[in-house]
Amino acid sequence: MVSLAYEVEFSEGKGTEQFVFTVTGDKALLFNYNVNSPLLITK
């Protein structure tokens, strides 16, 4: 498993994206994706 986290800036604010990949041999497949940002809270 490989986990990558990125601080990102959207047009209206900031957030964090996380990608988790499973790696078998020379293939990496996306296992999980998550985005977290205060922008996702409905007003």
C-alpha positions in Angstrom: 0.0 0.0 0.0 1.1 3.5 -0.8 -0.5 6.6 0.7 -0.1 10.1 -0.6 -1.6 13.2 0.9 -1.6 16.7 -0.7 -2.6 20.1 0.5 -4.6 21.6 -2.4 -6.0 25.0 -3.1 -9.3 25.2 -4.9 -10.7 28.4 -6.4 -12.6 29.2 -3.2 -10.3 27.8 -0.5 -8.0 25.0 0.7 -8.3 21.3 1.4 -6.5 18.0 1.6 -6.6 15.1 -0.8 -5.5 11.6 0.1 -4.8 8.8 -2.4 -4.2 5.2 -1.3 -2.9 2.8 -3.9 -2.3 -1.0 -3.8 0.9 -2.0 -5.5 1.4 -5.5 -7.0 4.5 -6.0 -9.1 4.7 -3.1 -11.5 1.0 -2.2 -11.2 -0.5 0.4 -8.9 -4.3 0.5 -8.5 -6.3 3.3 -6.8 -7.7 1.7 -3.6 -9.2 4.8 -1.9 -9.5 8.5 -2.5 -10.6 11.1 0.1 -11.0 14.9 0.0 -11.4 17.0 3.1 -12.2 20.7 3.0 -14.3 23.2 4.9 -15.8 24.1 1.5 -17.7 20.8 1.5 -19.8 21.8 4.4 -23.1 23.1 3.1 -24.2 26.6 4.1 
